[in-house]
Amino acid sequence: MHSFEPQQTFELIEREVKSRLEPQGYTITKQDYHPHVHGTRYTVFGCPSGHVRLTWDGKAETLILRAYRKGNPLVRTFFMTFFGRYDLDKLTHEVTAKAEELRSLSEEQLVRKFTERL
């Protein structure tokens, strides 16, 4: 068990995610931090085949990692033409942990939980 501090925990997981994704061609494409909104923040790592978004939802006290892959542009064009809307990115996996769980895990367990499928 480690001392849980939301921003430090986010930065720890962010560093580990970055170290695993950079060799696969991912770069940070977007970051935002809202200290006035419960400390909510996110980082998006992108590459041509998809993106990974790491979010700390301060209000819900939840750390979330979502990985998406890009869909086929031809399929998107078809659906956009006939149905008006289509989400090109497909969720491939998601990891979440509420603050209570984050407090109970060691740093090593946290890192493993959020990076084992990257």
C-alpha positions as CSV (number, residue, x, y, z in Angstrom):
1,M,0.0,0.0,0.0
2,H,1.3,3.4,-0.8
3,S,0.4,6.9,0.2
4,F,-2.4,7.9,-2.2
5,E,-2.3,11.4,-3.6
6,P,-4.4,11.8,-6.8
7,Q,-2.0,14.0,-8.8
8,Q,1.1,12.0,-7.9
9,T,-0.6,8.8,-8.7
10,F,-1.8,10.1,-12.0
11,E,1.8,11.3,-12.8
12,L,3.2,7.9,-11.9
13,I,0.8,6.0,-14.1
14,E,1.2,8.6,-16.9
15,R,5.0,8.1,-16.9
16,E,4.7,4.3,-17.0
17,V,2.1,4.4,-19.8
18,K,4.3,6.8,-21.7
19,S,7.3,4.5,-21.3
20,R,5.4,1.5,-22.7
21,L,3.7,3.4,-25.5
22,E,6.6,5.5,-26.9
23,P,8.4,2.4,-28.4
24,Q,5.1,1.6,-30.2
25,G,5.1,5.0,-31.9
26,Y,2.7,6.8,-29.6
27,T,3.2,10.4,-28.6
28,I,1.3,12.8,-26.3
29,T,-1.2,14.6,-28.4
30,K,-3.3,16.3,-25.8
31,Q,-3.2,17.1,-22.1
32,D,-5.4,19.1,-19.8
33,Y,-5.6,19.8,-16.1
34,H,-8.5,21.4,-14.2
35,P,-7.4,22.1,-10.7
36,H,-10.7,24.0,-10.0
37,V,-12.8,21.0,-11.1
38,H,-11.7,18.5,-8.4
39,G,-8.3,18.2,-10.0
40,T,-9.6,16.4,-13.1
41,R,-7.0,15.9,-15.7
42,Y,-6.2,13.7,-18.8
43,T,-3.5,12.8,-21.2
44,V,-4.0,11.4,-24.7
45,F,-1.3,9.3,-26.4
46,G,-1.9,8.9,-30.1
47,C,-0.4,7.1,-33.1
48,P,-1.8,6.4,-36.6
49,S,-3.5,3.1,-35.5
50,G,-5.3,4.5,-32.4
51,H,-5.0,6.3,-29.1
52,V,-4.9,5.8,-25.4
53,R,-6.5,8.2,-22.9
54,L,-5.6,8.3,-19.2
55,T,-8.0,10.3,-17.1
56,W,-8.3,11.2,-13.4
57,D,-11.9,12.1,-12.8
58,G,-11.6,14.2,-9.6
59,K,-15.3,14.4,-8.9
60,A,-15.9,10.6,-9.2
61,E,-12.4,9.9,-7.7
62,T,-11.7,7.4,-10.5
63,L,-8.6,6.8,-12.6
64,I,-9.5,5.5,-16.1
65,L,-7.4,4.2,-18.9
66,R,-9.1,3.6,-22.3
67,A,-7.4,2.3,-25.4
68,Y,-9.0,2.8,-28.8
69,R,-8.1,1.6,-32.3
70,K,-9.0,3.4,-35.4
71,G,-11.7,1.9,-37.6
72,N,-11.7,1.5,-41.3
73,P,-12.2,4.9,-43.0
74,L,-14.2,3.3,-45.8
75,V,-16.7,2.0,-43.3
76,R,-16.9,5.4,-41.6
77,T,-17.6,7.0,-45.0
78,F,-20.4,4.5,-45.6
79,F,-22.0,5.1,-42.2
80,M,-21.6,8.8,-42.4
81,T,-23.3,8.9,-45.8
82,F,-26.2,6.7,-44.9
83,F,-26.7,7.2,-41.2
84,G,-25.1,10.7,-40.6
85,R,-22.9,9.6,-37.7
86,Y,-20.3,6.9,-37.0
87,D,-17.7,6.6,-34.3
88,L,-14.5,5.7,-36.1
89,D,-12.5,4.8,-33.0
90,K,-13.3,1.5,-31.3
91,L,-12.7,0.9,-27.6
92,T,-10.4,-2.1,-27.2
93,H,-9.9,-2.1,-23.5
94,E,-10.6,-0.1,-20.3
95,V,-9.1,-0.1,-16.9
96,T,-10.7,1.8,-14.0
97,A,-10.0,2.1,-10.3
98,K,-11.8,4.2,-7.7
99,A,-9.8,6.0,-5.0
100,E,-10.5,3.3,-2.4
101,E,-8.8,0.7,-4.6
102,L,-6.0,3.1,-5.5
103,R,-5.3,3.5,-1.8
104,S,-5.1,-0.2,-1.2
105,L,-2.6,-1.0,-4.0
106,S,1.2,-0.7,-3.9
107,E,2.8,1.4,-6.6
108,E,3.9,-1.8,-8.4
109,Q,0.4,-3.2,-8.4
110,L,-1.0,0.1,-9.7
111,V,1.5,0.2,-12.5
112,R,0.8,-3.4,-13.4
113,K,-3.0,-2.9,-13.3
114,F,-2.9,0.0,-15.7
115,T,-0.1,-1.1,-18.1
116,E,-0.3,-4.9,-18.4
117,R,-2.4,-4.8,-21.6
118,L,-0.5,-2.0,-23.4
